[in-house]
Amino acid sequence: MQSLTEDEKIREFLSNWGKSVLLVKGWDAQTWANKAGTTPTNVQRGLLGKKNTITLVNLIKLCQAANV
């Protein structure tokens, strides 16, 4: 089995973290995006997706909205 690249490991970590935030907060992507002042696409594809990578600016917005 092929091991993950560093980028893939980071994307997987962020995806798992994002899913945990949604679960703990009881939010959906739309709610989190609204609270962060960004779009649901940034949550769904950028954070939770496996191929796209979220920008640092949007990641910070989402962290601030989730109080983490």
N, C-alpha and C positions, 0 to 999 in steps of 0.2 A: 504494500500500500504506500502511495506517495505521501510524503509529509507536506504540511502546509507551509507556504512562504510566509515571511514576516508580515506582509500586507494582508494576506488571508487570515492570519492569526488576529491581527488588529481588527479587521472587519468582523470576524466571528465574535470577538470580545465585545465590541460595540453593539452588535446585534443582540447578544445575550443581555447586556446591560440595559439596552433600550426596552426589550421585552419585559425585563424585571421592573423597570420604572412604570411602564404601562400597567402592569399587573398590580403593583403595590399602590399606585395612585388611583387605580380604577378608571383610567383615562383611555380614550382611543386616540389614534393618530391626529385626528382633526382637533380634538380638545388640546392636546399637548402643543400642536403647532400654533393654535390660536393664542395660548398662554405665552408662547415664546416669540410671537410676532413673525412667524415664518410660515411656510406652506406645508400641508400634509405630505406632499411629495418628498420633502426633505426628511420627514420621519420615516415614511414607508420605504422609499428607495435608498435614500442616503444613509439612514441609520440602521434600519432593519433589513435592508437588502443585502444580497451577497456579492453583487458586482460593483455597484456604485459606492463611492466614498463620500461621506458628508464633509462639508467644509468646516474648518475650525471655527469660523464665525457662527455658523448655525449650530454647531455642537455646543458652543458656549451659551448661546441663547437657550437651547434646550436644557442645559444644566442649570442655568439660572431659574428657568421656569419651574423646574422640578425641585429647586432648593438643594441641589447637590454640588 
